Amino acid sequence: MVCVRTSLGDLVGEESDGIRVFRGVPFAAPPVGSARFRVARPPVGWSGVRDAREFARAAPQPIGQYGAAPVATDEDCLYLNIHAPVEPGPHPVLVWVHGGGYTSGASFEGVYDGSGFARRGVVVVTLAYRLGVLGLLHLRHLLGPEYADSSANALLDVVQGLRWVREHIAAFGGDPRRVTLGGVSAGAKLTSNLLALPAARGLFQRAIVQSGGAQTVRTVPEAEEATGRVLAALGIAPERAAALIDVPVADLLAAQAEAIGRGTGRFVFRPVVDPAGPLPLPPLRSIRGDVPILLGSNQDEEEMFAQLEGSGGRAPGPADLANLRRPDALAGLLDRYAELYPDLTGRSLRIRLLTAESYGIPTVRLAEAQVAAGGAAYVYRFRWAAKAHPQRLGSPHVIDVPFVFGTLDTPLGRWLTGGVPVAARELSGRIQQAWAAFVAGGAPAADGLPEWPPYDPTERRTMVLDVPATVVGDPDREERRVWDHAL
């Protein structure tokens, strides 16, 4: 056991193999009862010693969504976990935001274990945030200014976590002046939004965006429509919307599922661009460029969803789109893809197009916006794929995560890599070294990787993470051009 004193109270955690671990540390007051749908408040201190050896419960979510293992959930979910080196700091800090389509996931998933980074001298903080309707339901138009932030609670939960890090991470050996915010999938999109969120300014100095982008947002009319579907599913008239505060969580999740089923496009619940709210402008228009970004996507992102949803055989439709604002443009895009890739089958054509629409092109757009704002961006494309995988996954969504965290031996890591071949371990070591170098304040660099140049809109030099790794100028250029006037 190891004890750390903070201004909120004392915490007891575990120490083993040169790493200190603290689990289930509250970074906000419980968002329950009358606090439901409201912005997170600072945590309340405690007397005595608080046991921080067990994970807290995850945010309420559909059990087993996206094939994930069932987890215990609770509305009282705003807790974080810390992996820190035993050696005294100050060490750079990586604050990690989990993925899960804005409706699922947990900070304590094994694939996000921070031990590998801690051994490289990085303090890792994994934090939770409210999901789905509890984190992103738009209520200002129905419940007034006290709920003006409800459609951005997921974002503001992360902001509150960053404030906790600024105030308390030094007690764990972390340097509050060297904080990198990072995430994957929905966590990466939240990170991208925080690059533009006024409330987050100054709370982190670097950012990592893995399979994200800044375009997965909603307009106020879209958000109001989604709220209407939730109310209708619950049988609550709009003028009685205050009753939402007392609806059982299970009923809220059922209404959420119905609203998603009736919605158009992926990710019905997402941050809302609201001139009167915390995110007043579209993030791509308000990226400041003052925070260096490491960002990228995987070559076959959509393959993961084709496997989990059994959707690989059908042509893409509006319900599959995450970011394309004009679904009527889809038919023309399909024609262009058929011309560009005449040898692709229906399944492979679907995977290629939706990979670009959901992750590849939004990554490029974020890099372009960052450079246009005068900031530095380091872009990667993950292309390593298991040569002998029974599902022929290629390089799907989230395959980069166990490589980054060095968690290839988790069930997810073993499935994604087909049993963790030696080449995967070697590449993982290089990737984690490069990420650690970036978190420490430099360019991403590692033994065995070529020099990683910053991205620019002319040469578009991109690190292709494979064995061997290479730097390529404007990879898949013709495909990128297909989207020039669409996304």
HUMO-V841263 format. One record per residue. RES is the residue in three letters. PHI is phi in radians with two decimals (NA if undefined). Layout:
res & phi
RES & PHI
RES & PHI
This chain:
res & phi
MET & NA
VAL & -2.51
CYS & -2.02
VAL & -2.21
ARG & -1.75
THR & -2.09
SER & -1.22
LEU & -1.55
GLY & 2.64
ASP & -1.55
LEU & -2.19
VAL & -1.96
GLY & -2.21
GLU & -2.07
GLU & -2.30
SER & -2.79
ASP & 0.93
GLY & 1.36
ILE & -2.29
ARG & -1.85
VAL & -2.22
PHE & -2.21
ARG & -2.09
GLY & 1.05
VAL & -1.58
PRO & -1.26
PHE & -1.93
ALA & -2.68
ALA & -1.21
PRO & -1.03
PRO & -1.48
VAL & -2.13
GLY & 1.08
SER & -1.19
ALA & -1.46
ARG & -1.01
PHE & 1.23
ARG & -1.84
VAL & -1.09
ALA & -1.12
ARG & -1.75
PRO & -1.05
PRO & -1.26
VAL & -1.70
GLY & -1.23
TRP & -2.41
SER & -1.75
GLY & 1.32
VAL & -1.91
ARG & -1.62
ASP & -1.35
ALA & -2.08
ARG & -1.93
GLU & -2.19
PHE & -1.18
ALA & -1.36
ARG & -1.37
ALA & -1.35
ALA & -1.13
PRO & -0.94
GLN & -2.89
PRO & -1.08
ILE & -1.27
GLY & 1.31
GLN & -1.10
TYR & 1.01
GLY & 1.37
ALA & -1.26
ALA & -1.17
PRO & -1.03
VAL & -2.26
ALA & -1.28
THR & -2.23
ASP & -2.89
GLU & -1.09
ASP & -1.37
CYS & -2.26
LEU & -1.54
TYR & -2.30
LEU & -2.30
ASN & -2.24
ILE & -2.27
HIS & -2.04
ALA & -2.36
PRO & -1.14
VAL & -1.20
GLU & -1.05
PRO & -1.10
GLY & -1.54
PRO & -1.47
HIS & -1.79
PRO & -1.09
VAL & -2.12
LEU & -1.98
VAL & -1.72
TRP & -1.95
VAL & -1.97
HIS & -1.25
GLY & -1.67
GLY & 2.40
GLY & 1.12
TYR & 1.19
THR & -2.21
SER & -2.64
GLY & 1.88
ALA & -2.63
SER & -1.22
PHE & -1.78
GLU & -1.02
GLY & -1.01
VAL & -1.18
TYR & -1.72
ASP & -1.02
GLY & -1.55
SER & -1.05
GLY & -1.06
PHE & -1.19
ALA & -1.05
ARG & -1.17
ARG & -1.72
GLY & 1.48
VAL & -2.06
VAL & -1.47
VAL & -1.94
VAL & -2.06
THR & -1.90
LEU & -2.23
ALA & -1.67
TYR & -2.71
ARG & -1.24
LEU & -1.95
GLY & 0.96
VAL & -1.12
LEU & -1.25
GLY & -1.89
LEU & -2.49
LEU & -1.36
HIS & -1.46
LEU & -2.29
ARG & -0.99
HIS & -1.21
LEU & -1.88
LEU & -2.00
GLY & 1.56
PRO & -1.11
GLU & -1.12
TYR & -2.02
ALA & -1.11
ASP & -1.70
SER & -1.08
SER & -1.39
ALA & -2.26
ASN & -1.03
ALA & -1.03
LEU & -1.12
LEU & -1.27
ASP & -1.08
VAL & -1.14
VAL & -1.05
GLN & -1.10
GLY & -1.08
LEU & -1.16
ARG & -1.13
TRP & -1.05
VAL & -1.05
ARG & -1.03
GLU & -1.51
HIS & -2.19
ILE & -1.19
ALA & -1.06
ALA & -1.15
PHE & -1.84
GLY & 1.58
GLY & -1.57
ASP & -1.76
PRO & -1.16
ARG & -1.64
ARG & -2.29
VAL & -1.97
THR & -1.89
LEU & -1.71
GLY & -2.50
GLY & -3.02
VAL & -2.18
SER & 1.00
ALA & -1.02
GLY & -1.12
ALA & -1.24
LYS & -1.19
LEU & -1.09
THR & -1.04
SER & -1.05
ASN & -1.14
LEU & -1.21
LEU & -1.09
ALA & -1.95
LEU & -1.33
PRO & -0.96
ALA & -1.19
ALA & -1.66
ARG & -1.08
GLY & 1.49
LEU & -1.51
PHE & -2.57
GLN & -1.90
ARG & -2.55
ALA & -2.51
ILE & -2.19
VAL & -2.18
GLN & -1.87
SER & 1.01
GLY & -2.27
GLY & 1.92
ALA & -2.02
GLN & -1.78
THR & -1.49
VAL & -2.33
ARG & -2.05
THR & -1.50
VAL & -1.05
PRO & -1.03
GLU & -1.11
ALA & -1.17
GLU & -1.12
GLU & -1.11
ALA & -1.09
THR & -1.08
GLY & -1.05
ARG & -1.20
VAL & -1.13
LEU & -1.08
ALA & -1.11
ALA & -1.11
LEU & -1.59
GLY & 1.25
ILE & -1.88
ALA & -1.23
PRO & -0.95
GLU & -1.22
ARG & -1.92
ALA & -1.05
ALA & -1.07
ALA & -1.13
LEU & -1.00
ILE & -1.13
ASP & -1.89
VAL & -1.21
PRO & -1.00
VAL & -1.01
ALA & -1.04
ASP & -1.24
LEU & -1.07
LEU & -1.17
ALA & -1.14
ALA & -1.16
GLN & -1.03
ALA & -1.07
GLU & -1.16
ALA & -1.13
ILE & -1.16
GLY & -1.11
ARG & -1.61
GLY & -1.41
THR & -1.96
GLY & 1.55
ARG & -1.31
PHE & 1.04
VAL & -1.03
PHE & -1.74
ARG & -2.67
PRO & -1.00
VAL & -1.93
VAL & -1.42
ASP & -2.36
PRO & -0.96
ALA & -1.73
GLY & -2.00
PRO & -1.17
LEU & -1.97
PRO & -1.33
LEU & -2.29
PRO & -0.99
PRO & -0.96
LEU & -1.11
ARG & -1.54
SER & -2.26
ILE & -1.03
ARG & -1.53
GLY & 1.38
ASP & -1.56
VAL & -2.11
PRO & -1.01
ILE & -2.18
LEU & -1.88
LEU & -2.56
GLY & -3.09
SER & -2.54
ASN & -1.83
GLN & -1.14
ASP & -2.25
GLU & -0.87
GLU & -1.15
GLU & -1.02
MET & -1.04
PHE & -1.28
ALA & -1.09
GLN & -1.22
LEU & -1.34
GLU & -1.77
GLY & 1.10
SER & -1.80
GLY & -1.12
GLY & -1.53
ARG & -1.78
ALA & -1.23
PRO & -1.07
GLY & -2.28
PRO & -0.96
ALA & -1.19
ASP & -1.53
LEU & -1.49
ALA & -1.73
ASN & -2.30
LEU & -1.18
ARG & -1.43
ARG & -2.12
PRO & -1.01
ASP & -1.16
ALA & -1.40
LEU & -1.12
ALA & -1.06
GLY & -1.14
LEU & -1.14
LEU & -1.08
ASP & -1.11
ARG & -1.12
TYR & -1.13
ALA & -1.11
GLU & -1.25
LEU & -1.28
TYR & -2.22
PRO & -1.12
ASP & -1.55
LEU & -1.35
THR & -1.40
GLY & -1.01
ARG & -1.15
SER & -1.18
LEU & -1.18
ARG & -1.05
ILE & -1.10
ARG & -1.13
LEU & -1.18
LEU & -1.25
THR & -1.05
ALA & -1.18
GLU & -1.14
SER & -1.50
TYR & -2.36
GLY & -1.12
ILE & -1.22
PRO & -1.01
THR & -1.13
VAL & -1.09
ARG & -1.10
LEU & -1.16
ALA & -1.08
GLU & -1.08
ALA & -1.13
GLN & -1.09
VAL & -1.18
ALA & -1.09
ALA & -1.47
GLY & 1.59
GLY & -1.71
ALA & -1.71
ALA & -2.36
TYR & -2.08
VAL & -1.92
TYR & -2.25
ARG & -2.22
PHE & -1.51
ARG & -2.15
TRP & -1.11
ALA & -2.48
ALA & -1.13
LYS & -1.27
ALA & -2.28
HIS & -2.06
PRO & -1.06
GLN & -1.66
ARG & 0.88
LEU & -1.23
GLY & 1.22
SER & -2.04
PRO & -1.47
HIS & -0.92
VAL & 1.20
ILE & -1.08
ASP & -1.24
VAL & -1.11
PRO & -1.13
PHE & -1.20
VAL & -1.17
PHE & -1.55
GLY & 1.19
THR & -1.97
LEU & -1.13
ASP & -1.52
THR & -1.27
PRO & -0.95
LEU & -1.14
GLY & -1.08
ARG & -1.19
TRP & -1.17
LEU & -1.13
THR & -1.79
GLY & 1.18
GLY & 1.81
VAL & 1.05
PRO & -1.17
VAL & -0.99
ALA & -1.05
ALA & -1.16
ARG & -1.11
GLU & -1.11
LEU & -1.16
SER & -1.04
GLY & -1.04
ARG & -1.19
ILE & -1.13
GLN & -1.13
GLN & -1.09
ALA & -1.15
TRP & -1.13
ALA & -1.11
ALA & -1.10
PHE & -1.17
VAL & -1.06
ALA & -1.25
GLY & 2.11
GLY & -1.90
ALA & -1.29
PRO & -1.13
ALA & -2.67
ALA & -2.77
ASP & -1.06
GLY & 1.60
LEU & -1.84
PRO & -1.16
GLU & -1.03
TRP & -1.73
PRO & -1.42
PRO & -1.17
TYR & -1.32
ASP & -2.46
PRO & -1.29
THR & -1.66
GLU & -1.51
ARG & 0.90
ARG & -1.21
THR & -2.29
MET & -1.39
VAL & -1.64
LEU & -1.50
ASP & -2.70
VAL & -2.07
PRO & -1.42
ALA & -1.41
THR & -2.44
VAL & -1.80
VAL & -2.14
GLY & -1.46
ASP & 0.89
PRO & -1.08
ASP & 0.94
ARG & -1.03
GLU & -1.14
GLU & -1.13
ARG & -1.00
ARG & -1.16
VAL & -0.99
TRP & -1.66
ASP & -0.98
HIS & -1.99
ALA & -1.98
LEU & -2.51
